[in-house]
Amino acid sequence: MFPFGRYVSGSSLHIVSEMTDTEHAQPVAQPRWGSFTLVCLAYLVATTGEQLLSPLYPTASEELGLGVGQAGIVFGLLTISIAAFNLVGGLLLHRVSPSVLIRVAAAVGVVGSVTTATTHSFGQLILGQVVLGASAGLFFPAGLQAVAALAGHARKGFAMGIYGVAFSGGLTLAAVLGAVGSSHDWRIAFWIAAGLGVAATIGGAGHARTKPIRGSHSPFSIRTVMALPTAVGTVLAVCQYGAIPFLTTFAVRQWGLSATSAATVLIAGRIISIVAKVVGGASADRVGAKTSARRTGLLLTLTGLAWVLLPGSMFTYALAALFAGMVSSLGPVANVLAVEQFGNNGMALGAYRSVQIALGAAASAIIGVAGEAFGLRPTLAVATLAPLALLWICRERRPLALTAG
């Protein structure tokens, strides 16, 4: 449950949500870690449901008689659903509080998990995944707005780092449930996800009488969204969804590693990403989000070019894992910038996430086509230069001096 504050009106004592009262839109003075933890757990559950089919698809497809082509359709519609419902979730924040929307998103996730667990046809599988995508999409703008309000101003970056760790936790839990489901019955994993969704609906919900955060009715404009936070997020998306998915293929083709060894490099990167998110968020608190982004961009380019251009060795593999992990540190930085610039505008938060997903998908497609045409090494070398853009994007702008004529 979200924290509640008290105020006296006449002789009546009223209980209101400290996070979502329209009269108190700014972050609370002191962090509310209990409520913050519940939001992060709800994010972990939403991410688990969103990512669960991927490790289970080989087993599920064998039972349902599906092929690779159907996989592309299912995962493509899942991604579209997430992006679309990011916008829907942002729009709903005009009318409901983040706490209510988090509760709704968790309940929708339960429906999606049960639909998938009971599927016996390709159409029902698609429906279940689209509903799970809707759950993840509805959650993101509400979760981001809630974290910003609950963390307190001084610890906002650190909180965003922990919030990002919840996403990594969801990825890990999905992999674990995938292994369990593949060994026994793939449907069990979705029943477990449904149970977690019920717990998130009960434990991660806010008070039913809370109100939207002040500013949720602010006018929405594309110009607002296509600003500094989205620019930083776009660099993240190009690396996270564009370059890193080709790391294992590169390792097999260019370094001669086995598929298992290549996957191990990526797993090491995922582990590093957990620490990187916390460090990135804390750095944003300590030196500022812009400075943190510039430093990270320079380090990413140096490590990225190194693992792409150097011959295979333990040192090169370590650099590749470091690159894959450090990319995640841009997530908390971009989120801090987003909540500072338009954190009270739910529609802007939803669009901010949707744009990242769309550009990440586009970057992946472009890298794939360019890799076939020009080779994977030069293509990835160009892609790893993208973080250098942060040196310009996050430059310090000095106000123009006005002189009397």
Residue pairs with C-beta under 8 A, 6 or more apart in sequence:
1 35
1 38
1 203
1 205
1 206
1 207
2 17
2 18
2 19
2 20
2 32
2 35
2 38
2 99
2 146
2 150
2 206
2 207
2 210
3 17
3 18
3 19
3 28
3 32
3 34
3 35
3 150
4 15
4 16
4 17
4 18
4 207
5 16
5 17
5 18
5 21
5 24
6 13
6 14
6 15
6 16
7 14
7 16
8 14
15 207
16 209
16 210
17 97
17 99
17 206
17 207
17 209
17 210
17 211
18 24
18 28
18 32
19 28
19 32
19 35
19 97
19 98
19 99
19 146
19 149
19 150
19 206
19 210
19 213
20 97
20 98
20 99
20 149
20 206
20 210
20 211
20 212
20 213
21 210
21 211
22 211
22 212
22 213
22 214
23 214
24 214
25 149
25 213
25 214
25 215
25 344
26 149
26 153
27 148
27 149
27 150
27 151
27 152
27 153
27 156
28 149
28 150
28 152
29 152
29 153
30 152
31 150
31 151
31 152
31 155
31 159
32 150
32 152
35 146
35 150
36 147
36 150
36 151
36 159
36 162
38 203
38 204
39 102
39 143
39 146
39 147
39 150
39 163
39 204
40 147
40 162
40 163
40 165
40 166
41 166
41 200
41 203
41 204
42 102
42 105
42 106
42 139
42 143
42 200
42 204
43 139
43 143
43 163
43 166
43 167
43 170
44 166
44 167
44 169
44 170
44 173
45 106
45 109
45 170
45 193
45 196
45 197
45 199
45 200
45 204
46 105
46 106
46 109
46 135
46 136
46 139
46 143
46 170
46 200
47 136
47 166
47 167
47 169
47 170
47 171
47 174
48 170
48 173
48 174
48 177
48 193
48 196
49 109
49 112
49 113
49 132
49 135
49 136
49 193
49 197
50 78
50 82
50 132
50 133
50 135
50 136
50 170
50 174
51 170
51 171
51 174
52 113
52 132
52 174
52 177
52 178
52 189
52 190
52 193
53 60
53 74
53 75
53 78
53 116
53 129
54 75
54 174
54 178
55 174
55 175
55 177
55 178
55 179
55 181
55 182
56 178
56 181
56 182
56 186
56 189
57 71
57 74
58 182
59 181
59 182
59 186
60 66
60 125
60 186
61 67
61 70
61 71
63 186
64 119
64 120
64 121
64 122
64 125
66 122
66 125
70 122
73 126
74 125
74 126
74 129
75 129
77 126
77 129
77 130
77 133
78 129
78 130
78 132
78 133
79 133
79 357
79 361
80 133
81 129
81 130
81 131
81 132
81 133
81 134
81 137
82 133
82 134
82 136
82 137
82 357
83 137
83 353
83 354
83 357
83 358
84 134
84 137
84 354
85 133
85 134
85 135
85 136
85 137
85 138
86 137
86 140
86 141
86 350
86 351
86 353
86 354
86 357
87 137
87 347
87 350
87 351
87 354
88 134
88 137
88 138
88 350
89 101
89 105
89 137
89 138
89 139
89 140
89 141
89 142
89 346
89 350
90 141
90 345
90 346
90 347
90 348
90 349
90 350
90 351
91 346
91 347
91 350
92 101
92 138
92 346
93 101
93 141
93 142
93 145
93 212
93 213
93 216
93 346
93 347
93 349
93 350
94 212
94 216
94 217
94 346
94 347
95 212
96 104
96 212
97 206
97 210
97 211
97 212
97 213
98 142
98 143
98 145
98 146
98 149
98 206
98 213
99 142
99 146
99 205
99 206
99 207
99 210
100 205
100 206
100 208
100 210
101 138
101 139
101 141
101 142
102 139
102 142
102 143
102 146
102 204
102 205
102 206
103 201
103 204
103 205
103 206
104 138
105 135
105 136
105 138
105 139
105 142
106 135
106 139
106 197
106 198
106 200
106 201
106 204
106 205
107 197
107 201
108 131
108 134
108 135
108 138
109 131
109 132
109 135
109 136
109 193
109 197
109 200
110 194
110 197
110 198
110 201
111 131
112 128
112 129
112 130
112 131
112 132
112 133
112 134
112 135
113 128
113 132
113 190
113 191
113 193
113 194
113 197
114 190
114 191
114 194
115 124
115 127
115 128
115 131
116 124
116 125
116 128
116 129
116 132
116 190
117 128
117 187
117 190
117 191
117 194
118 124
118 187
119 125
119 128
128 190
135 197
137 350
140 349
140 350
140 353
141 346
141 349
141 350
141 353
142 346
143 163
144 163
144 335
144 338
144 339
144 343
144 349
145 213
145 339
145 343
145 344
145 346
145 349
146 206
147 159
147 160
147 163
147 339
148 156
148 159
148 339
148 343
149 213
150 159
151 158
151 159
151 160
152 159
154 285
155 285
156 284
156 285
156 336
156 339
156 340
157 280
157 281
157 282
157 283
157 284
157 285
157 286
157 289
157 292
157 332
157 333
157 336
158 278
158 281
158 282
158 285
159 281
160 281
160 284
160 331
160 332
160 333
160 335
160 336
160 339
161 277
161 278
161 279
161 280
161 281
161 282
161 332
162 277
162 278
162 281
163 332
163 335
164 277
164 278
164 280
164 281
164 328
164 331
164 332
164 335
165 274
165 277
165 278
167 331
168 270
168 273
168 274
168 277
168 328
171 270
172 270
177 189
177 192
177 193
178 189
180 188
180 189
180 192
181 187
181 188
181 189
181 190
212 346
213 344
213 346
214 344
215 343
215 344
215 345
216 344
216 345
216 346
218 342
218 344
218 345
218 348
220 345
220 347
220 348
220 351
222 351
224 341
224 342
224 345
224 348
225 342
225 348
225 351
225 352
225 355
226 355
227 341
227 342
228 337
228 341
228 393
228 394
229 334
229 335
229 337
229 338
229 341
229 342
229 352
230 334
230 338
230 352
230 355
230 356
231 389
231 393
232 293
232 330
232 333
232 334
232 337
232 390
232 393
232 394
233 330
233 331
233 334
233 338
233 352
233 355
233 356
234 355
234 356
234 359
235 297
235 330
235 386
235 387
235 389
235 390
235 393
236 327
236 330
236 331
236 334
236 356
237 356
237 357
237 359
237 360
237 363
238 359
238 360
238 363
238 383
238 386
239 300
239 304
239 327
239 330
239 383
239 384
239 386
239 387
240 327
240 328
240 360
241 357
241 360
241 361
241 363
241 364
242 360
242 363
242 364
242 366
242 367
242 383
243 304
243 363
243 367
243 380
243 383
243 384
243 386
244 266
244 269
244 323
244 324
244 327
245 364
246 367
246 368
246 371
246 376
246 380
247 262
247 265
247 266
247 269
247 320
247 324
248 259
248 262
248 263
248 265
248 266
249 262
249 376
250 308
250 376
250 377
250 380
251 257
251 261
251 262
251 265
251 312
251 317
251 320
252 258
252 259
252 262
253 376
254 312
254 376
254 377
255 262
255 311
255 312
255 316
255 317
256 312
257 265
257 312
265 317
265 320
265 321
265 324
266 321
266 324
268 321
268 324
268 325
269 320
269 321
269 322
269 323
269 324
269 325
270 324
270 325
271 325
272 321
272 322
272 324
272 325
272 326
273 324
273 325
273 326
273 327
273 328
273 329
275 325
276 325
276 326
276 327
276 328
276 329
277 328
277 329
277 331
277 332
279 329
280 292
280 296
280 328
280 329
280 330
280 331
280 332
280 333
281 332
281 333
281 336
283 292
283 295
283 296
283 329
283 333
284 292
284 332
284 333
284 336
286 292
287 295
289 333
289 336
289 337
289 340
289 394
290 337
290 394
290 395
290 396
291 394
292 333
293 330
293 333
293 334
293 390
293 393
293 394
294 390
294 391
294 394
294 395
296 326
296 329
296 330
296 333
296 387
296 390
297 387
297 388
297 389
297 390
297 391
297 394
298 387
298 388
298 390
298 391
299 326
300 323
300 326
300 327
300 384
300 387
301 384
301 385
301 387
301 388
303 319
303 322
303 323
303 326
304 323
304 380
304 383
304 384
304 385
304 387
305 381
305 384
305 385
306 316
306 319
307 316
307 317
307 319
307 320
307 323
308 377
308 380
308 381
308 384
309 377
309 381
310 316
310 319
323 384
338 349
338 352
339 349
342 348
342 349
342 352
343 349
363 383
367 379
367 380
367 383
370 379
370 382
371 379
371 380
